[in-house]
Amino acid sequence: MTAPQPTIFTNYHLYDQDFYLWIETTAKQLKEGRFSEVDLENLIEEIECMGRSEKHALASNLVVLLMHLLKYKYQPEKRSNSWKGTIREHRRRLTITFKDSPSLKLYFQEVWTECYQDARKQASDETSLSLDTFGVDSPFTADECLDEDFLPD
């Protein structure tokens, strides 16, 4: 018969020592209803971080999508299946995000203009076209951007 092993670290210290083990331990404590043992401070921080990560991923996918739509529109002679593939992939990522977290659609609208400005700068850098080539306002609507059948003329 083996004696129970003493806890070397509290769950709080485990967070700094072995993050994956901290996750497993915290999940087990929650499942077993041992709430008083849960490292709430770090759990709250991680949950908030997850929310920020979801927002960052959404904005990143939107910038890439908009940039490729701009390149597709303003460099028709260089259109490629690779650009189409990138457009499709980032639409897919955004669709999955909205399916998993419908509340992020509001955030999508909030960051639309900022993401478009970032996308036009990146498009300018990648194409060597003047920033002025890409209008200050997006030539695409949010709905067009997400429409799997839409490609600019």
Secondary structure, 3 states (H helix, E strand, C coil): CCCCCCCCCCHHHHHHHCHHHHHHHHHHHHHCCCHHHCCHHHHHHHHHHHHHHHHHHHHHHHHHHHHHHHHHHHCHHHCCHHHHHHHHHHHHHHHHHHHHCCCHHHHHHHHHHHHHHHHHHHHHHHHCCCHHHCCCCCCCCHHHHHCCCCCCC
